[in-house]
């Protein structure tokens, strides 16, 4: 059996998945708080017509064996939670996290989601919400109507000045032991899984949590140049695997055309 056809086919399938991940990274190059994905590959099981270390006769052991690979597969597609560049927006409710942590967001079904996108707004009730109108938790209190000044310190301390006086409260952040284990929901949201670990709440700028920067947002951590290089490499790998199939087909064609 010509294993090269099947091995090359698995390689093409793996590289197609790689291209899909890279294309999604590039599509979200300007998505606030987006974290790039990377595909991790593994080789597949091997056929072993002859194993190393077996007896070759006379008490002699074979130093090497015969192992024939069966191609490659995608073992995981994981998120890379490196820091994105902070971009000044000038909006007083925009918040960027520099360092470790997530904002908590209440989803429509009542469950909690987590995000790094700090592009926040105020709704008609004075509640801080995401651009999709989801309430932001993380210690936020409703902002008094007609607030003349809203100051958010790096440690999460919020001071609101209004005609009714001064309002003070402090924000919190949430982190996970394994953020790569979070499940992506779309809309710049993640949810907890068994792999991510349970959420841990804490104060900004304390005990390893990141600090808050008011008037800034965190950009995507996608490096366009790096992704373009990865795209070219994946494309070339796909082409080489297709060339292997073409070569195997030609060899089979020659075998079928042999005459006595």
Order of alpha helices (4+ residues) and beta strands (2+ residues): alpha-beta-beta-beta-beta-beta-beta-beta-beta-beta-beta-beta-beta-beta-beta-beta-beta-beta-beta-beta-beta-beta-alpha
